[in-house]
């Protein structure tokens, strides 16, 4: 993956995480009522990194949206990205800082 694509994916992911309420752990996405959804569901209002990947990335070069997002964010694969997102004590600030860094933006 080239740096331009990495920045594009990271910026697209960042666009979903505007406030702490837009990020979750332990599920792909949720709607306003807290129901669990797939990340690409139009009713989703909050996502984990993997769910957000399904919302903003397309499959390309044989890689799933979550795999592409994981690579763009510097993880070996989607399993590691999901584990990082769902780590106890992980903060919204850490998620935003990672996305900003990988998008080529200052923290």
C-alpha positions in Angstrom: 0.0 0.0 0.0 1.4 3.4 -0.9 1.5 6.4 1.4 -1.2 8.2 -0.6 -3.7 5.3 -0.1 -2.7 5.0 3.6 -3.4 8.7 4.1 -6.7 8.5 2.2 -8.0 5.5 4.2 -6.8 7.0 7.5 -8.5 10.3 6.7 -11.8 8.6 5.8 -11.7 6.6 9.1 -10.9 9.8 11.0 -14.0 11.5 9.5 -16.2 9.0 11.3 -14.7 9.6 14.7 -15.7 13.2 15.3 -16.5 12.7 19.0 -16.0 10.2 21.8 -19.5 9.0 21.3 -18.7 7.9 17.7 -16.2 5.2 18.9 -17.0 1.9 20.5 -15.3 -1.3 21.6 -16.6 -4.9 21.4 -18.8 -4.5 18.3 -18.6 -3.3 14.7 -21.2 -0.5 15.0 -24.3 0.6 16.8 -27.3 2.7 16.0 -28.8 5.6 18.1 -30.7 3.0 20.2 -27.5 1.0 20.9 -28.4 -1.9 18.7 -25.4 -3.7 17.2 -25.0 -3.4 13.4 -22.5 -4.0 10.7 -20.2 -1.1 10.1 -21.6 -0.3 6.7 -25.2 -0.1 7.9 -26.6 3.4 7.1 -28.1 3.6 10.6 -24.7 3.3 12.3 -23.7 6.3 14.5 -20.7 4.8 16.2 -18.0 2.3 15.2 -15.0 0.3 16.2 -12.0 0.6 13.8 -13.1 -2.6 12.0 -16.7 -1.4 11.6 -15.5 2.0 10.4 -13.4 0.2 7.8 -16.5 -1.5 6.5 -18.2 1.9 6.3 -15.4 3.7 4.4 -13.2 1.1 2.6 -13.9 -1.1 -0.4 -12.4 -4.5 -1.1 -9.4 -4.1 -3.3 -6.5 -6.2 -4.6 -8.0 -9.2 -2.8 -8.0 -7.5 0.6 -11.2 -7.0 2.6 -12.0 -3.5 3.9 -10.9 -4.4 7.4 -7.6 -5.8 6.1 -6.9 -2.7 4.0 -7.6 -0.4 7.0 -5.4 -2.5 9.2 -2.5 -2.3 6.8 -3.1 1.5 6.4 -2.9 1.9 10.2 0.3 -0.1 10.5 -1.1 -3.4 11.8 -0.1 -6.8 10.4 -3.8 -7.6 9.9 -7.4 -7.0 10.9 -7.2 -9.3 14.0 -4.4 -7.2 15.5 -6.3 -4.0 14.7 -9.5 -5.3 16.3 -7.5 -6.5 19.4 -5.8 -3.0 19.7 -9.2 -1.3 19.4 -10.8 -3.5 22.0 -7.9 -3.5 24.5 -9.1 -2.6 28.0 -8.1 1.0 28.8 -7.9 2.1 25.2 -9.0 5.7 24.8 -10.7 7.7 22.1 -7.7 10.0 22.1 -5.4 7.1 21.3 -7.6 6.1 18.4 -7.7 9.6 17.0 -4.0 10.1 17.5 -3.3 6.9 15.6 -5.6 7.9 12.7 -4.1 11.4 12.6 -0.6 10.1 12.6 -1.3 7.6 9.8 -3.2 10.3 7.8 -0.1 12.5 7.9 -1.7 15.0 10.2 -0.3 16.4 13.4 -1.7 15.0 16.6 
